[in-house]
Amino acid sequence: MGQFGNVIVLLLSLSLSLCIFPHTIHGLKKNYYASSCPTVETIVRGVVQTKISQTFVTVPGTLRLFFHDCMVNGCDASIMIASTGNNKAEKDHPDNLSLAGDGFDTVIKAKTAVEKKCANKVSCADILAIATRDVVQLAGGPRYEVELGRLDGLVSKSTSVEGNLPKPTFTLNQLNAMLGKLGLLQTDMIALSGAHTLGFSHCNQFSNRIYNFSKTSTVDPTLNSSYAKDLKGMCPKNVASDIAINMDPNTPKTFDNMYYKNLQQRKGLFSSDQVLFEDSRSKGTINSWASNASLFNQAFINAMTRLGRIGVKTTANGNIRRDCSVFN
C-alpha cells in the first residue's frame, strides 16, 4: 500500500483510539496525585479495608456504584449527589434505589479521610474509582493501576438514568447496543458482567424466570432445573420485596471466574447473564474465561479501564466537590 497507505492506517488508528480512549483528551493518568496527594491510594485503601471488615456488602456495593455512575453521563460521581426539594438526583431513580448504602458510605468516609490530608485536591469520582479497584482486589480479584484525574460532575438528574442501565432481561443485542454507545466492546461487556460473581439480587429481579416465563413454560428452559428448584425455595411466590439472594451460588464472596462456570451449568441468575452462554456470538468467550481465570482477569482490567474513561469532566463542566453528596 506504500507510505501513503501507512499514513491512512495511522490516522484511522488514531481516530479510533480517540473515540475509545477519551482519556487521551481529558488527561487521565496513573499516579496523577503523585505531587498533590501522594498518599491518596493508601488512605482510600485503609478506609475500604475497615469497611469490608464491618460488612462484606461494601465489596459489591462499591463495585456496582461505580458501574451505575459511569453508565450515566460518565464517571463523575453524579450518583453520589443527594436529591433536594427542586432536584431529584440520579440516586433516587428507581433503577438506583437498590444500590447498597455501604457503597455510598465507603466513598463518603474515604473522602473525609483524604480531605484531612489533602484538602480540595482529590475528586469524589477518583476516590470511587480507587475504592472500586480496592474492593475487587481485596475480594480476591486482580490489582490494577487506576487512571486518575477526573473531576466531579455539576449535574445529577434522575431523568438521565432512564434507558442507560442494562435490565436483567436484556438480550445480547441490547447489551451490546447499550455498552457500544459508550465505546465499549462485546468483550468488555462480558468481562464487566463477570462482576456478578459478587453481590446479591432481590427476588423480583428474576422471579419471572421461575414462575411465569412464558405461555408454554413457567420456568425459563435455559435455567438449570435443580437451580430453578433452589431459587423457588429461596424466593417463594409473594416473597417480601427486601429478600435477596447471592448472584453466585458457589463463591459469592470471592472475585473469581466462577460466574462463567455457572453459565456453562445454566446457573446464570438473570436471563441477561445466561444469554451470554446461550448465544453463539458470546459463548466462546464464556468457555474461554471459564477455563482460564488469568484471561478473564486481564479482560476485566481492560474493561474497567475503558469504563473509567467514559465522560471525564473538564474544568468547564466539573470541579472537586468538598462534600461528595452536595454540589459546591
Secondary structure as GFF3:
##gff-version 3
##sequence-region A 1 328
A	DSSP	alpha_helix	2	20	.	.	.	ID=ss1
A	DSSP	alpha_helix	23	26	.	.	.	ID=ss2
A	DSSP	alpha_helix	40	54	.	.	.	ID=ss3
A	DSSP	alpha_helix	58	71	.	.	.	ID=ss4
A	DSSP	three_ten_helix	78	80	.	.	.	ID=ss5
A	DSSP	three_ten_helix	90	92	.	.	.	ID=ss6
A	DSSP	three_ten_helix	94	96	.	.	.	ID=ss7
A	DSSP	alpha_helix	101	117	.	.	.	ID=ss8
A	DSSP	alpha_helix	124	138	.	.	.	ID=ss9
A	DSSP	beta_strand	152	153	.	.	.	ID=ss10
A	DSSP	three_ten_helix	158	160	.	.	.	ID=ss11
A	DSSP	alpha_helix	172	180	.	.	.	ID=ss12
A	DSSP	alpha_helix	186	193	.	.	.	ID=ss13
A	DSSP	three_ten_helix	194	197	.	.	.	ID=ss14
A	DSSP	beta_strand	200	202	.	.	.	ID=ss15
A	DSSP	three_ten_helix	203	205	.	.	.	ID=ss16
A	DSSP	alpha_helix	208	211	.	.	.	ID=ss17
A	DSSP	alpha_helix	225	234	.	.	.	ID=ss18
A	DSSP	beta_strand	244	246	.	.	.	ID=ss19
A	DSSP	alpha_helix	258	264	.	.	.	ID=ss20
A	DSSP	alpha_helix	271	278	.	.	.	ID=ss21
A	DSSP	alpha_helix	280	291	.	.	.	ID=ss22
A	DSSP	alpha_helix	293	307	.	.	.	ID=ss23
A	DSSP	beta_strand	318	319	.	.	.	ID=ss24
###
